[in-house]
């Protein structure tokens, strides 16, 4: 039997245009349930998420953390999610060097479940991480990860031309030989 990549992995793409259709509670619960099932070092499950729906005060707080380039398109997303991870393991009392890795795995599960549920996502690093910790009163030992715009895909008609092109462009990925090396480090650039 020939194996193929799961359709949700193939179809997941960061979009720039969201519909104003609200995301159902049942779908939000599904995506967070998927995140909760992610593996983690020492089963620490260090990830935490703050999320808000458009129209809520906490949505405006999340939105205002974004860099201007992300504000252009993210304003149409009906849900914003901000991930955090516990970098100092409170149970073991020491640094968790895999905390961001674990947050990344939980977020990948979240995003794949979103795709499976007919939703679209767009993770972003362009926001004020220092202010995020401050405005949400994040305790010591936690650090922010990516922010995610979530919702149903919408029309690109109101996007600037450059974002329309990016939204509609094919999803380009590196060739496997550029990042997977059998038995030793291989690179044309030596990096």
Backbone as numpy.savetxt, mean C-alpha at the origin, in Angstrom:
# Nx Ny Nz CAx CAy CAz Cx Cy Cz
0.77 -30.35 -15.62 -0.07 -29.16 -15.62 0.81 -27.92 -15.62
0.54 -27.01 -16.52 1.30 -25.76 -16.60 0.75 -24.78 -15.57
1.64 -24.25 -14.77 1.25 -23.28 -13.75 1.33 -21.87 -14.32
0.45 -21.00 -13.86 0.48 -19.60 -14.28 0.38 -18.71 -13.05
0.76 -17.47 -13.22 0.66 -16.49 -12.15 -0.82 -16.23 -11.86
-1.15 -16.14 -10.59 -2.52 -15.84 -10.16 -3.01 -14.55 -10.84
-4.25 -14.56 -11.29 -4.82 -13.41 -12.00 -4.80 -12.13 -11.16
-4.97 -12.24 -9.86 -4.96 -11.05 -9.01 -3.57 -10.41 -8.96
-2.54 -11.22 -9.05 -1.18 -10.68 -9.10 -0.97 -10.02 -10.46
-1.41 -10.68 -11.53 -1.27 -10.10 -12.88 -2.04 -8.79 -13.01
-3.22 -8.72 -12.43 -4.11 -7.58 -12.64 -3.89 -6.42 -11.68
-3.16 -6.64 -10.58 -2.94 -5.56 -9.63 -2.08 -4.47 -10.27
-2.57 -3.25 -10.23 -1.85 -2.12 -10.81 -2.20 -0.88 -10.01
-1.23 -0.02 -9.79 -1.50 1.25 -9.12 -2.20 2.19 -10.10
-3.38 2.66 -9.70 -4.16 3.53 -10.59 -4.15 4.96 -10.07
-4.60 5.88 -10.92 -4.66 7.29 -10.56 -6.08 7.84 -10.56
-7.05 7.05 -11.02 -8.44 7.53 -11.12 -9.36 6.59 -10.36
-10.03 7.15 -9.36 -10.96 6.37 -8.55 -12.39 6.87 -8.76
-13.32 5.94 -8.67 -14.74 6.25 -8.70 -15.14 6.82 -7.35
-16.26 7.53 -7.30 -16.73 8.04 -6.00 -17.57 7.01 -5.25
-17.70 5.81 -5.81 -18.44 4.74 -5.13 -17.72 4.37 -3.83
-18.47 4.35 -2.74 -17.88 4.03 -1.44 -17.54 2.54 -1.34
-16.50 2.25 -0.62 -16.08 0.87 -0.38 -16.91 0.31 0.77
-17.50 -0.85 0.53 -18.37 -1.48 1.51 -17.56 -1.95 2.73
-18.22 -1.91 3.91 -17.60 -2.41 5.14 -17.12 -3.84 4.97
-17.93 -4.66 4.31 -17.56 -6.07 4.14 -16.26 -6.22 3.37
-16.02 -5.37 2.38 -14.77 -5.44 1.62 -13.59 -4.90 2.43
-13.82 -3.86 3.21 -12.76 -3.37 4.09 -12.37 -4.45 5.09
-13.36 -5.12 5.66 -13.06 -6.21 6.59 -12.27 -7.32 5.91
-12.62 -7.64 4.67 -11.89 -8.68 3.93 -10.43 -8.31 3.72
-10.17 -7.06 3.32 -8.78 -6.70 3.04 -7.94 -6.68 4.31
-8.54 -6.24 5.42 -7.78 -6.25 6.68 -7.64 -7.67 7.22
-8.60 -8.53 6.94 -8.47 -9.94 7.31 -7.33 -10.58 6.54
-7.21 -10.23 5.26 -6.11 -10.74 4.45 -4.76 -10.27 5.02
-4.68 -9.00 5.41 -3.44 -8.46 5.98 -3.08 -9.20 7.27
-4.07 -9.50 8.08 -3.83 -10.15 9.36 -3.24 -11.55 9.19
-3.44 -12.15 8.04 -2.97 -13.51 7.78 -1.54 -13.57 7.23
-0.92 -12.42 7.07 0.45 -12.38 6.55 1.43 -13.01 7.53
2.48 -13.62 7.01 3.52 -14.15 7.90 4.32 -13.00 8.52
4.93 -13.27 9.67 5.79 -12.26 10.29 6.85 -12.94 11.14
7.98 -12.27 11.25 9.08 -12.78 12.05 8.65 -12.92 13.51
8.89 -14.09 14.09 8.51 -14.41 15.46 7.01 -14.22 15.71
6.23 -14.25 14.63 4.78 -14.04 14.71 4.44 -12.74 15.44
5.30 -11.74 15.29 5.10 -10.46 15.98 3.91 -9.67 15.45
3.57 -9.89 14.18 2.46 -9.15 13.55 2.57 -7.66 13.87
3.69 -7.02 13.47 3.95 -5.65 13.90 3.17 -4.57 13.17
2.38 -4.93 12.18 1.67 -3.93 11.38 0.45 -3.37 12.10
0.19 -2.11 11.82 -1.01 -1.42 12.27 -1.45 -0.55 11.10
-2.74 -0.32 10.98 -3.27 0.54 9.91 -4.27 1.54 10.48
-4.17 2.76 10.03 -5.19 3.77 10.27 -5.87 4.00 8.93
-7.18 3.91 8.89 -7.89 4.14 7.64 -9.06 5.08 7.86
-9.48 5.73 6.79 -10.61 6.66 6.87 -11.29 6.75 5.51
-12.58 7.04 5.58 -13.38 7.24 4.38 -13.50 8.73 4.07
-13.62 9.01 2.78 -13.83 10.39 2.34 -15.04 10.97 3.08
-14.90 12.20 3.54 -15.96 12.85 4.29 -15.73 12.81 5.79
-14.81 11.97 6.24 -14.48 11.89 7.66 -13.31 12.82 7.97
-13.27 13.34 9.18 -12.19 14.24 9.58 -10.82 13.56 9.45
-10.74 12.29 9.82 -9.45 11.59 9.74 -9.00 11.39 8.29
-9.94 11.33 7.34 -9.57 11.27 5.92 -8.84 12.56 5.54
-9.41 13.70 5.95 -8.78 14.99 5.64 -7.39 15.08 6.25
-7.22 14.53 7.46 -5.90 14.54 8.10 -4.92 13.72 7.27
-5.33 12.51 6.86 -4.47 11.67 6.03 -4.16 12.37 4.71
-5.18 12.91 4.07 -5.01 13.58 2.77 -4.02 14.75 2.89
-4.14 15.52 3.95 -3.27 16.69 4.12 -1.82 16.33 4.41
-1.55 15.07 4.73 -0.17 14.61 4.91 0.53 14.40 3.56
-0.25 14.23 2.50 0.31 13.89 1.18 1.10 15.04 0.56
2.10 14.67 -0.24 2.82 15.64 -1.03 1.89 16.11 -2.15
2.13 17.32 -2.65 1.24 17.91 -3.64 1.02 17.03 -4.87
2.05 16.35 -5.33 1.91 15.49 -6.52 0.91 14.37 -6.32
0.82 13.85 -5.12 -0.15 12.79 -4.82 -1.55 13.38 -4.57
-1.61 14.60 -4.06 -2.92 15.22 -3.80 -3.72 15.39 -5.09
-3.03 15.60 -6.20 -3.70 15.82 -7.49 -4.68 14.70 -7.80
-4.26 13.48 -7.61 -5.10 12.34 -7.99 -5.73 11.63 -6.79
-5.07 11.63 -5.62 -5.55 10.86 -4.47 -6.84 11.43 -3.89
-7.17 12.65 -4.24 -8.39 13.27 -3.72 -9.65 12.52 -4.16
-9.55 11.71 -5.20 -10.72 10.95 -5.67 -10.87 9.60 -4.97
-9.86 9.16 -4.24 -9.93 7.86 -3.56 -10.92 7.93 -2.41
-11.87 6.99 -2.34 -12.83 7.03 -1.24 -12.27 6.58 0.10
-11.13 5.87 0.10 -10.51 5.41 1.35 -9.01 5.68 1.29
-8.46 6.18 2.37 -7.01 6.29 2.53 -6.62 5.43 3.73
-5.49 4.73 3.57 -4.99 3.83 4.59 -3.52 4.16 4.83
-3.12 4.26 6.09 -1.72 4.50 6.41 -1.22 3.35 7.27
-0.17 2.70 6.80 0.42 1.58 7.53 1.54 2.03 8.45
1.61 1.39 9.61 2.69 1.60 10.57 3.24 0.24 10.95
4.46 0.22 11.46 5.01 -1.03 11.94 5.77 -0.80 13.24
5.73 -1.80 14.09 6.39 -1.74 15.40 7.85 -2.15 15.22
8.74 -1.17 15.18 10.16 -1.44 14.95 10.89 -1.86 16.21
10.32 -1.55 17.36 10.85 -2.03 18.63 9.82 -3.01 19.18
10.15 -4.28 19.17 9.24 -5.33 19.60 9.00 -5.19 21.10
7.77 -4.81 21.47 7.47 -4.56 22.88 7.52 -5.83 23.72
7.26 -6.98 23.14 7.29 -8.24 23.90 8.72 -8.71 24.15
9.59 -8.51 23.17 10.97 -8.98 23.31 11.91 -7.87 23.74
11.43 -6.62 23.68 12.23 -5.49 24.16 13.44 -5.17 23.31
13.39 -5.47 22.04 14.52 -5.15 21.16 14.04 -4.81 19.76
14.97 -4.32 18.97 14.66 -3.91 17.61 14.19 -5.10 16.77
13.18 -4.86 15.96 12.69 -5.87 15.02 13.15 -5.45 13.62
14.26 -6.01 13.18 14.81 -5.61 11.89 13.98 -6.07 10.71
12.98 -6.91 10.94 12.10 -7.38 9.87 10.74 -6.68 9.88
10.59 -5.66 10.71 9.29 -5.00 10.86 8.76 -4.44 9.54
9.59 -3.75 8.78 9.12 -3.19 7.50 8.85 -4.29 6.48
9.65 -5.34 6.52 9.40 -6.51 5.66 8.02 -7.08 5.97
7.73 -7.24 7.26 6.44 -7.81 7.67 5.28 -6.89 7.30
5.45 -5.58 7.49 4.42 -4.62 7.07 4.21 -4.73 5.56
5.30 -4.88 4.82 5.19 -5.02 3.37 4.41 -6.26 2.97
4.66 -7.37 3.67 3.91 -8.60 3.35 2.43 -8.43 3.68
2.13 -7.83 4.82 0.72 -7.62 5.18 0.04 -6.70 4.18
0.76 -5.67 3.75 0.21 -4.72 2.78 0.02 -5.38 1.42
0.95 -6.25 1.03 0.77 -6.98 -0.23 -0.46 -7.86 -0.18
-0.67 -8.55 0.95 -1.87 -9.37 1.11 -3.12 -8.49 1.02
-3.10 -7.35 1.70 -4.20 -6.41 1.67 -4.51 -6.00 0.23
-3.47 -5.63 -0.52 -3.66 -5.16 -1.89 -4.14 -6.26 -2.82
-3.65 -7.48 -2.64 -4.12 -8.59 -3.47 -5.58 -8.92 -3.17
-5.96 -8.87 -1.90 -7.36 -9.09 -1.56 -8.23 -7.98 -2.14
-7.74 -6.76 -2.12 -8.48 -5.65 -2.73 -8.71 -5.94 -4.21
-7.69 -6.36 -4.92 -7.82 -6.69 -6.35 -8.83 -7.80 -6.54
-8.75 -8.84 -5.71 -9.67 -9.96 -5.78 -11.12 -9.52 -5.51
-11.28 -8.45 -4.75 -12.59 -7.94 -4.38 -13.12 -6.89 -5.35
-12.40 -6.67 -6.46 -12.83 -5.69 -7.46 -12.43 -4.26 -7.15
-11.53 -4.10 -6.19 -11.04 -2.78 -5.81 -9.67 -2.52 -6.41
-9.28 -1.26 -6.42 -7.95 -0.87 -6.88 -7.22 -0.14 -5.77
-5.90 -0.16 -5.84 -5.07 0.47 -4.83 -3.95 1.26 -5.49
-3.37 2.15 -4.71 -2.16 2.86 -5.14 -1.37 3.20 -3.88
-0.27 2.44 -3.62 0.56 2.76 -2.47 1.42 3.99 -2.75
1.68 4.78 -1.69 2.44 6.02 -1.85 3.44 6.18 -0.72
4.60 6.66 -1.07 5.59 7.03 -0.07 5.66 8.54 0.08
5.00 9.27 -0.81 5.07 10.73 -0.82 4.10 11.38 0.15
4.49 11.38 1.41 3.71 12.05 2.45 4.66 12.39 3.60
4.19 13.23 4.51 5.01 13.69 5.62 4.96 12.67 6.76
6.00 11.86 6.86 6.03 10.78 7.86 6.17 11.32 9.29
6.91 12.40 9.44 7.10 12.98 10.78 5.77 13.53 11.29
5.08 14.27 10.44 3.79 14.84 10.82 2.75 13.74 11.07
2.83 12.65 10.30 1.89 11.54 10.48 1.97 10.99 11.90
3.18 10.80 12.38 3.36 10.29 13.75 2.80 11.29 14.76
3.03 12.56 14.49 2.61 13.62 15.41 1.08 13.75 15.46
0.43 13.86 14.30 -1.01 14.14 14.29 -1.84 12.94 14.77
-1.31 11.73 14.63 -2.05 10.56 15.09 -1.57 10.06 16.46
-0.59 10.76 17.06 -0.13 10.38 18.38 0.44 8.97 18.41
1.25 8.64 17.40 1.80 7.29 17.28 2.83 7.07 18.39
2.69 5.97 19.11 3.61 5.74 20.22 5.05 5.46 19.76
5.96 5.69 20.65 7.37 5.40 20.42 7.51 3.92 20.05
8.42 3.64 19.14 8.64 2.26 18.72 7.91 1.89 17.46
7.04 2.78 16.95 6.32 2.55 15.70 6.79 3.55 14.65
6.87 3.10 13.41 7.26 3.96 12.31 6.26 3.79 11.16
6.00 4.88 10.41 5.07 4.78 9.28 5.69 4.08 8.09
4.84 3.40 7.34 5.22 2.78 6.07 4.51 3.51 4.95
3.95 2.79 4.03 3.28 3.40 2.88 1.85 3.81 3.22
1.39 4.85 2.52 -0.03 5.20 2.53 -0.64 4.59 1.28
-1.90 4.17 1.37 -2.55 3.50 0.25 -3.87 4.19 -0.05
-4.07 4.54 -1.31 -5.37 4.99 -1.78 -6.13 3.74 -2.22
-7.41 3.64 -1.85 -8.21 2.45 -2.11 -9.59 2.84 -2.62
-10.06 2.11 -3.61 -11.42 2.33 -4.10 -11.66 1.59 -5.39
-12.77 1.90 -6.01 -13.10 1.34 -7.31 -12.48 2.23 -8.39
-12.02 1.61 -9.46 -11.42 2.40 -10.55 -12.47 3.31 -11.16
-12.04 4.52 -11.51 -12.94 5.51 -12.09 -12.43 6.03 -13.41
-13.07 7.04 -13.90 -12.73 7.66 -15.18 -11.50 8.55 -15.05
-10.70 8.57 -16.10 -9.49 9.40 -16.13 -9.75 10.79 -16.70
-10.99 11.10 -17.07 -11.27 12.34 -17.81 -10.84 13.61 -17.09
-10.84 13.61 -15.76 -10.45 14.83 -15.03 -8.98 14.84 -14.60
-8.24 13.83 -14.99 -6.82 13.79 -14.65 -6.01 14.65 -15.61
-4.90 15.22 -15.13 -3.97 15.88 -16.05 -3.46 14.87 -17.08
-3.07 15.34 -18.22 -2.67 14.47 -19.34 -1.56 13.49 -18.96
-0.55 13.94 -18.20 0.54 13.04 -17.83 0.06 11.89 -16.96
-0.90 12.16 -16.07 -1.43 11.09 -15.21 -2.35 10.16 -15.99
-3.08 10.68 -16.97 -3.90 9.82 -17.83 -3.02 8.80 -18.53
-1.89 9.28 -19.06 -0.96 8.38 -19.76 -0.41 7.32 -18.81
-0.03 7.74 -17.62 0.51 6.78 -16.63 -0.56 5.78 -16.20
-1.78 6.26 -16.01 -2.88 5.39 -15.60 -3.14 4.30 -16.65
-3.10 4.70 -17.92 -3.44 3.78 -19.01 -2.24 3.01 -19.57
-1.05 3.33 -19.11 0.15 2.65 -19.61 0.19 1.20 -19.16
0.81 0.34 -19.98 0.97 -1.05 -19.53 1.86 -1.10 -18.28
1.63 -2.09 -17.48 2.40 -2.28 -16.24 3.73 -2.93 -16.61
4.81 -2.18 -16.49 6.14 -2.68 -16.85 6.86 -3.19 -15.61
7.47 -4.34 -15.73 8.22 -4.93 -14.64 9.59 -5.37 -15.18
10.57 -5.42 -14.29 11.90 -5.89 -14.68 11.84 -7.36 -15.09
12.80 -7.76 -15.92 12.95 -9.16 -16.28 13.47 -9.92 -15.06
13.04 -11.14 -14.89 13.45 -11.96 -13.73 14.97 -12.04 -13.60
15.66 -12.09 -14.74 17.12 -12.21 -14.69 17.80 -10.97 -14.12
17.06 -9.87 -13.98 17.62 -8.65 -13.42 17.61 -8.64 -11.89
16.87 -9.58 -11.27 16.80 -9.55 -9.81 16.89 -10.92 -9.14
16.80 -11.99 -9.90 16.90 -13.33 -9.32 18.16 -14.01 -9.85
19.13 -14.24 -8.96 20.44 -14.78 -9.34 20.63 -16.15 -8.72
20.98 -17.12 -9.51 21.15 -18.49 -9.03 22.55 -18.68 -8.45
22.62 -18.79 -7.14 23.86 -19.17 -6.48 24.88 -18.09 -6.24
24.85 -16.98 -6.95 25.79 -15.89 -6.71 25.22 -14.60 -7.27
25.78 -13.50 -6.80 25.33 -12.16 -7.22 25.77 -11.91 -8.64
24.82 -11.57 -9.49 25.12 -11.22 -10.89 24.49 -9.89 -11.22
25.26 -9.02 -11.81 24.72 -7.74 -12.21 25.63 -7.12 -13.23
25.03 -6.52 -14.26 25.83 -5.84 -15.28 26.50 -4.60 -14.70
25.86 -3.95 -13.75 26.40 -2.71 -13.19 27.27 -2.95 -11.96
27.20 -4.17 -11.40 27.96 -4.48 -10.20 27.30 -3.99 -8.94
26.08 -3.41 -9.06 25.41 -2.91 -7.85 24.46 -3.94 -7.28
